[in-house]
Amino acid sequence: MYFAIEVCPDGGTIRDGQTHEPRTVEIGECDTKQDAIDNACQQLDCQQLDCQQLDCRQLFRGVIGRPKGKGGYVVLNAQDYAEV
């Protein structure tokens, strides 16, 4: 199971206003981390940006960047996510 945590441009996590938990999107079951990253780019197009093209790209080890300094997402497996 993989998850994507939303991060702001300075790298900090974006938290839910009520629960104070990191804002997270469930990516689902994937065979590899690269598959999870590819799935995250596809899912996040519609779930987070009203079906506009995200132009996301992997920046470094599972960090997906959004264009023009708008932050991005960190893709983590369930074990790493539990540590956050």
N, C-alpha and C positions, 0 to 999 in steps of 0.2 A: 504494500500500500504506500502510495506517495501523496505528499501534500505540498502546496505552494503557499509560503508566507509572504504577505505583501510588505515591501520595504520602501521607505521614503528615499529621496535622492542622496541623503547623507549616510544611508546604510542602516539607519535605525528601523525597528519594526513598527508598523502601523497597528495600533491597538483599537479594539472595539470600545466605543465610548461608555457602554454600560457594564460589560464584563471585564474589561481591561485585558482580555486575552488577545494574543496576536491575531490579526485579521487573516483568515486561512481559507483556502479553496482546496477541497479534496480532489486529487487528480485521479486516483483509482489504482487498480492493480496493473503493474507493468513488469515486463521481463527484465529490463535494464533501466538504469538511470537516464540514459539518453532517450529511451522510449518515453519515459515520464516527462522529460523536458519537452519533447516534441508534442506530446499530448497536452501538456500545460499551455503551450503556445496556442494550440487550436482551441482549447476550452476557454482560455482567458479572453480571447477575441470577443466572444458573445457574453460571457458571464460578467465581465467587468467593464467592457467598453461599448456596450450597445451595438455589437456586431460590426464595429469599424475595424479596419485592418490595424493590428497591433504593431506590425513590423518588429516583432520581438526577436531577440537573438541571444544566444548564450554568451555571456561575457566571461565567466570564469567559474568552473566547477559547480554548475547548477544554478548560477545566478542568471536570471533572465532580465534583460534591460528593456525598459520602455523608452521610446524616442523623446528627445528634447528635455532630458533631465527630469523626467516624471517618476523616477524611482523604478521599481520592478518587483520581482518575486525571487525567492530562494526556494528551490525544489529540494525537498528532503524526504527520505524514507521514513517509515513509521517509527523506527528506533531513534533516529536523530531528532525527529519531531517531538518525541516524548521528552527529550532532554531540554527542549526549548521551553 
